[in-house]
């Protein structure tokens, strides 16, 4: 999930996203969701965002076979990580 929302709604959108996904970078969260979790996430986000100004994008992969993550620099550690 990638989001671009008004500064006054960033904290709310991030809080909803963290209930379902892992925060990996500024405005970027990732993780695996069931269809029910995905539907719930979209519903909760719809309640806190202003759809006339904000944007949230989901990149949905049907299988892990097509997933590859290339990264440069230091990865952001998920909160609560002790590594």
N, C-alpha and C positions, 0 to 999 in steps of 0.2 A: 504494500500500500504506500502510495506517495501522495502527499497533500500539500496544497498551497492555499492557505486560508488567512483571513484577516487576523492581525496580531491579537485582537481581543478574543479570538476563538482558538488560538493555537493550543493552549493548555487543555481546553475541553476536548478537542479532537484527539490530541495525544493521549489523554487519559482514557478515552473510549478505545482507541487503538491498542493500547497496552493491555487491555482486558483480554484481548484475543491474540495479539501478535507480539513479536520481540522488536524493540526499538533498536535499530542498527546504525542509524545516522540521522542527522537533522532532517526532519520531515519524511523519514523513510522507516517503515516497519515491514517485517517479513515473518512468515510462518505458514504452517499448514492448518487449514480449517475444514471442518465438515460443512456440508451444504447448510445445515441449520445454523452453525456458528457464523458463516458468511452472511446469511440472511439477517441474523441478529445484529451483526456489526454494521451492516448497511443501514438498518433501521435506526440504530442508536446514533450513528453519524448524521443521519437525516434530521434528527431532533436538535443537534447542536450546531450544525453548519448553516450558513446562509447560501442557498443554492444559486442565488443571483450574483454572488461575488466569489464564492469559494469553489475550489476544485479538489476532488479526491479521485485518484486513479488506482485501479486494482489490476495487477498483472496476474492472470489466472493461467496456470500451467496444468494441462491435463495429465501429464506424467513427468516423473523425475528424470526420465531419459533425455529430455530436452533442456534440462536445467544445468547451467554452468555459471559460476560466479567468479569473475576475475576482479581482483582488487589491487589497488596501489595504495601505499601508505599504511598507517596503523589502523587496524580495525577498532571500532568502538565496541567496548565490552558491554554486554547487557547488564542493566542494573541488577545488583544482587549477586553478580559473578565474583568469585574470589580468585580467579586465575589471573 
